[in-house]
Amino acid sequence: MSRQRNAAALDLYLLPVARLAGVEDESLLSLHASEPPRRPARGRERDRLILYLSIQGNAPLSATKQAQILANLAHLYYQTPGSVTTALRTVADELNRLLWERNTALAGSNRQGLGVLTQLALRGNQVTLAIGGAAHAYHLTSERVSLLADPELGERALGQSRQTPLRLFQLTLRSGDILLLHSGIPKSGQLPLLANLHGLGPESLRRKLFPPSLNEANAVIVAVRAGEGRIHLPHSKIVPYLPLPAQTECFPAPLVALYQEIPGESCGGHLARRTRCRTRANLPAPGGECYRSRYLTIR
């Protein structure tokens, strides 16, 4: 694991912005980040994954349910062998199928919940971005600002038909770069507003791009910095938490920065099969610290 991080040498700092009618609303989006499990499928060993989901329409999903869905989709990604694009397409197809079947069952009530899913797969400094539905992104470098969008997708969304609307992009990240992930179609005149923002941190970008006077926002700011290959999520209610389960789960210390775990009781540093702690009496000799987690999406 440490070898993979040193090879990546880039840290990603994520900051979600979710606002409706001038009010911060944590249910507007769900954000999930993960790194490879102990036994990923062939081809997934060095991938880090970010999933950004927004559910629209008059049949929304709770924040807890969205987090569960993203956890399952991340698991599906790491269990899908082959190329990065194959795994990303598999995830988008699965979410489209789930939402399509749900909307079909709700057809009699004239209700539907449509999804917009942005996936970011990072391997070293190479990124594959998969946009499913009406969404777009901006890549800010020291030289230029690039819009990543497919006009042909228009207002299409996941769960609207059996066909998955998906567009793939590939790019290279460097320290100081910024990715702005947005739900919805791009607005005209945005590119000049994003000039000269290269190198700013997430909070500075939030203040500049999403001031309190802006009534609606649904986006994720991704700031790229030289580091150890970690993904940093903020302590935010936008990432749902649950009380600790009855059976404490145990994770190695390197995952703490990635998932924002809550430090807990030391259990000898042992990571049992299926990442579930055994009883203290059955643990081998201490070799590190384990952490209890309240983050719903870790299994």
N, C-alpha and C positions, 0 to 999 in steps of 0.2 A: 504493500500500500504506500509506504513512504517513497519507494522508487517511482511510482506513478505520479505522486504529487510533485516530486522534484523535477520530473520531466515536463509536467504541465507548467509550473512556475508562474501561473496566473491565478489570482484570487478574484472572485466575482462577488460584488456587494449588491444585494437586491433590496429594493424599496418599493413596495406596492402603493399605489394611490387609487383609492376608490371613493368616489363622491357623487352624490345625487341630490339635486335641488339644494346645493350648498352644504349638505350634511355628509360627514364621513359615514360610510355604510360598509361594514365588513362583509356583508353577504353578496356584494356585487362581483367579487372575484375570489378565486382560490389559487394559492401558490404552493408549489411542491418542488423540492430540490433533493436530489439523491446522488449517491455515488455507487459504484458496482458492489453488489453483495459478494459473499464469499465464493459462491459458485455460479457465476453468470454464464450465459450461453456463449458459444464461440463467437468472437467479434465484439463482445460487450465489455471485455475486461478493462478497458481504459476509458470508457465513456462516463462522463458526468451529464446529468439530465436535469433540466428545468421544465416544469409544466405550469402553464398559466391558463386558467380556465375562467370563462365568464358565461353565465347562464342568463339568457334573455327570454322574454315572453311572459305570459300570464300563468305559467306553471313552474315556478322556480324550484330549485333544490336548496335545502338547508346547507349552511356552511359545513356542518358535520358530514352530511352526505357527499358533498363535493369533495371533501378531504378524503373520504373513503374511496371514492371513484378514482381520484388521482393516485392514491397509494396502489390501487389495483392496476392502473395503467402503467405506473412505473415498474411494477413487478413484471407485467407483460413485456415491457421494453427489454428488460434485462434477461428475460427468458426466451427472447426471439433471436435466433442465430442469423448470421449473414451480414449484409451491409448496414450502415447506419440508416440509409434511406428506407431500406426494407423494414427495419424496426419502427421507424417513425410512422411509416404508412400503416403498419399493423396497429399501432396505438390509435391513430386517427380513425381507422376503419372500425375498430372496436367501440370507440366512444360514439361514433355515428350510428352504429347498430343499436347500442343501448338506448340512445335518445330517440331514434326512429321507432323502436318498439314501444317505448313509453308513450310517445306522442300518438302512435296508432291506437293504443289502448285508451287514450284520453280524447280521441276524436269526437266521441259523442257529447262531450261536455264543452266543446269549442275552446279547449285549453291546450297549450303546447309550451314546451320549454326547449329552446334552441341553444346550442352551444357554440362558443368560439374558443378554439384551443390553439395556443401557440406553444410549440415545443422547441427547446434549444438543447442540442446535443453537442457537448464540447469534448474534444480529444486533443490534448495539448493546447495549441493556440488556434486550432481549426474548428470552426463552428458550422453545423448544419442546422438551419432554421426551417421549421415546418409550420406553416400557417394554415390552419383549418378553419374556414369560414371568413367572415368579414373582419379582418384584422390587418394590421400593418406594423412595420418597425422602421426605426431610423438608426443608422450606424454612423456615429460621429467619430471621425479620426482627426489627426492633426492637419490633414490635407483637405478633407472634404466631408460633406454630409450626404449620405446616400439613403434614398427611400427604398424600402423593401416591401413591395406590394404587388398584387396581381389584379389589375382592373377588371379582368374577366370574372373574378369571384363575386364582384358587386356586393350585394347584401345577403348572399347565400350564407347558410349556417349549417352546422352539424345537427342531424336529426330532422332535417327538412325533407330529405329524400333518401333513397337507398344508396345513391352515389355520393361519395365523400368528396367535398370540395377541399382540395389541398394544393398548396404551392410550396416548393422547396427552394431554399437559397443556401449558398455556401459562401463563407467569408473567413478572413483571418483577423484575429484579435491581437492587439498590442496593448501594453500597459498605458493607461490614460484614455483608452477608447471608452465610448459610452454606447450602450444599446438602449433605445427607448421602445418598449413593446406596448402597442396600443390595441384595444378592442375597438372595432368600427372601421369605417373607410377613412382614408386620409383626407384632411382638409387642405384646401388650396392655400398657398402662401406660407406654409409652415417651414420650408427649408431655410429661408433667410433668417428666421427667428432662432434657428438652432446653431447658427454660425458662432464661432468664438466661445463655445461651451466646453470644448475638449479639455479633459483633465479635471473638471469639477467633480466634487463628491456628490453622493446621492441626496443629501439634505440640501445642499446648495442648489442642485438641479430642481429639486421639488419646489423650493421657494421661488425660483425664477420661472419655471414652466407651469406650475400649478398653484398660483397664489390663491388666497382665500376668496378673492373676488370671482374666481372661476367656479361656476356652479356645478359642473359635471366633469368627471374624470374617471377613466378606467384604464390604468396603465401600470407598467412595472418598469422602474429605472434599474438598469444594470450597469454598474461602474466596474471597470476592469483595472486591476492593479497587479504589479509584480508581487509574488507571494509564494505560497506553498501548494497551490492547487486546491484551495478550499472554496466552498460556497457559503456566504454569510447571509443569513436571514435576520431581519430585525425582530426585536421583541415587540410583536404587534398582534393585536386581536384579529387581524385579517388572517393570520394562520391560526386555526382553531385548536384549542387544547381541551383535554378531558381530564377528570380526576385520575389519579394513579390506579391501574388495574389491580385486582386482588393478588395476582401473581406478578411480582416485579419482573420486568424485562431488563436485560443487561446489555450494554453496548460498550465497545472499547473507547477509550478516551479520545482517539483521533476524530471520532464522529461528532464530538460535542460542538465544534464551531460550525459544522455543516447543518446540524438540525436544531441547534439551540436547545440542547437537553438541559434538564435540571439536575445538578450534581446530587447524588444520593449516597446510600451506604456503600462502602467498599465491600465487594464480594470476591476478592481474590484475583480480579483481573481476568477471570475465565469467561470466555465467550462460548457458551454451549451450542451444540447443534441447533439450528433453527433460531438462533439468537435468543434463547429463553434460558434463564438462570436455573441451575439445579439448586438443591438445598445446600446450605453452607457446609454441612458435614461431608458432602460428596465432592466438594471442590478440591482441585489440586493445590499445590503450594502457591501462595500469593505471588503475583507477577505484575501487578498494576492495579489500576482503579477502574471500577465499573460505574456506570451512571444509570440511574432510573430516569425514565423519560415520560413526560406528560404529552408528548407530541403525537397526535392521533395517528399520523400516517406511517409511523415506524412499526414494523412487525418483525 
